[in-house]
Amino acid sequence: MKTDAVTIHVISDSLGETGETVALAAISQFRQNAFRIERLQKVTSPGDLRTLVTAHCGRDCIFFYTLVDKPLREEMERLCRGGVIGVDLLGPAVAKLAEVTGIQPTGEAGRIRRTDEGYFDRIEAMEFAVKHDDGRNPEGLKDADIVLIGVSRTSKTPISMYLAFKGWRVANVPLAHGTEPPKEIFDLDPRRVFGLVTSVDILVTIRAERMKELGGWVPGYAESTVIEAELDEARSVMRKIGCLVIRTENRAVEESAQEILRHIGVRFETSD
């Protein structure tokens, strides 16, 4: 079995972000350190491409390429026919779309960044989520697309950040035992509010580990009887608001987030 890491060179006539992302997804299916990824500089001519490939083409070398310029694609295909190991990440998908629809591609490199009109919306959403994390700035809850509530360690922040990355303005509010939640959450449209809950046993484990990481001890924080009382109190608040409750135990952040988005979509498509 080979022990040296195989290099995947990412070549593009743009920034190479798409190629690197696909390469990362591919190597995650193999043992750690089996591969290394090197994003090469942008190529603008067949000559540059040929020089770059020749300079980096050694033993155990693979090229992942996303080339939309026709002369560049043709040159890379010629190099691959000559023995270079290359994987065309974009060509087959673009060709199939053109075949099925009859629409011809523009062949313009870097177009994904210019046509992604949601980019700045996602940046704004991320900033909103950070500003309204863990109950901060409750006066801004009215401006949130989604508000998550729940006791400590029910994945409020990770789910908020995931949804924010998708372009949703998300705020999250902790429900602490014996502490009144901000009055603003009772004025919100309950269809935009989601209560997060999990099991007592899981919270005991998570909170105990959290205290070990911090090197401290908070009385009652990881005790099952206290946690059970917290959850009962939180559910009471959720019932008062009339929001949907999402269970987060044994689920990836993405799964919980997608369930929230499914409900958001159904509710607002059928009502507003």
Secondary structure, DSSP 8 states (H G I E B T S, - for coil): ---S-EEEEEEESS--HHHHHHHHHHHTTS-TTSEEEEE-----SHHHHHHHHHHH--TTEEEEEE--SHHHHHHHHHHHHTT--EEESSHHHHHHHHHHH-------TTHHHHH-TTHHHHHHHHHHHHHTGGG--GGGGGG-SEEEEESTTSSHHHHHHHHHHTT--EEEEE--TT----GGGGGS-GGGEEEEE--HHHHHHHHHHHHHHHT---TTTT-HHHHHHHHHHHHHHHHHHT-EEEE-TT--HHHHHHHHHHHHHHHHHS--
